[in-house]
Amino acid sequence: MLRPVAISLGLCALLSGCIVVPVPVPDGMGMSPLDLSSPPNACPVNAETEGAGGAGLAALNAARASAGLPALSLAPRLTRVAQNHSCDQAVTMKMGHVGSDGADLRKRLDRGGVSGNAWAENVGMGQRSVDEMVTAWMTSAGHRANILNPRYRAAGLAVSRDVTGQPYWTLVLADRP
């Protein structure tokens, strides 16, 4: 069965008054919309992340305890969101708070099924161990403020390595898991 599909030429961007002509295309051959519900470059939670989670959480909670704050709990959904972002950074070899598809943390949390009213993210690149990463975050005013924010109750911590072995770290904090 044929159905009309609008096809426009790139010249339309340069010309005013372009006409878009419906062209019959067989079913299954048209363009499909981009799926922004899936994270780019997603990967499973890896063994290094699983190991870093416990040690990292202990270090983060020690810092919070010294500030009189309650401990964070490790949340699997937040870890999954953090892992996907670390993988995306490692694949693209770019550290940042916006994914390669333009998704910010709130969009990535939505994808991961995480709701809540407060959230933050710390990223890092190059620190060879979770202890080095937490130390670096705790010596940076903005990162430290995120870790010591009393609104946050749950965390996800992940690491992924690029093709050269460079680690990309992501810590996601939220008021609920």
C-alpha positions, -999 to 999 in steps of 0.1 A, spaced: 0 0 0 13 34 -9 10 64 15 20 100 9 52 112 26 63 148 24 98 152 11 115 185 10 148 194 -7 177 211 12 173 241 -12 141 250 6 162 264 34 177 288 10 146 297 -10 114 314 1 81 300 -10 93 264 -14 67 238 -22 67 205 -4 54 178 -27 38 146 -14 55 116 -29 40 81 -26 63 58 -6 56 21 1 48 13 38 78 6 58 101 27 36 94 62 51 116 79 76 108 72 113 111 99 140 142 99 162 138 80 194 149 103 222 136 80 249 167 58 247 201 70 259 228 72 234 258 49 238 241 31 267 259 2 283 253 -22 312 265 -14 347 300 -28 347 321 -45 374 343 -13 379 311 7 386 299 -20 410 332 -19 429 333 19 429 298 22 441 305 9 476 338 26 481 326 58 466 294 58 487 315 52 519 337 82 511 308 104 502 289 94 534 320 100 555 321 136 542 284 140 548 287 126 583 314 151 592 290 178 581 262 164 602 242 151 572 224 118 568 240 91 547 231 87 510 217 54 498 230 38 466 200 37 442 201 13 412 181 36 390 205 65 396 234 42 391 219 32 357 215 69 347 251 76 358 264 46 339 247 55 307 261 90 309 296 78 317 294 54 287 282 82 265 311 104 276 336 76 271 324 68 236 324 105 225 355 112 246 339 144 259 332 152 295 302 173 303 267 176 317 249 173 284 247 140 265 257 135 229 220 137 220 216 170 238 199 155 269 205 173 302 203 155 336 166 160 339 159 143 305 183 115 315 165 110 348 131 109 330 145 82 307 156 63 337 122 65 354 135 88 382 112 114 396 119 139 423 122 176 430 160 180 435 189 165 416 225 172 408 253 157 389 291 157 393 312 145 364 350 139 362 376 126 338 410 111 343 410 102 380 423 67 382 404 56 413 371 63 430 391 77 460 409 102 436 376 112 421 358 118 454 389 138 467 388 159 435 350 166 439 354 174 476 381 200 468 359 218 443 334 242 458 305 234 434 310 197 435 314 197 473 282 217 476 263 191 456 276 163 478 268 181 510 234 193 500 210 180 527 181 176 502 198 146 485 192 112 500 201 89 471 231 85 448 243 66 417 280 65 409 295 51 377 327 50 356 333 40 321 366 40 301 373 53 266 393 34 241 426 47 256 416 37 291 407 72 303 380 70 330 348 91 328 330 94 362 294 104 369 277 109 402 240 115 402 224 128 434 186 131 440 161 136 467 146 102 459 158 71 441 
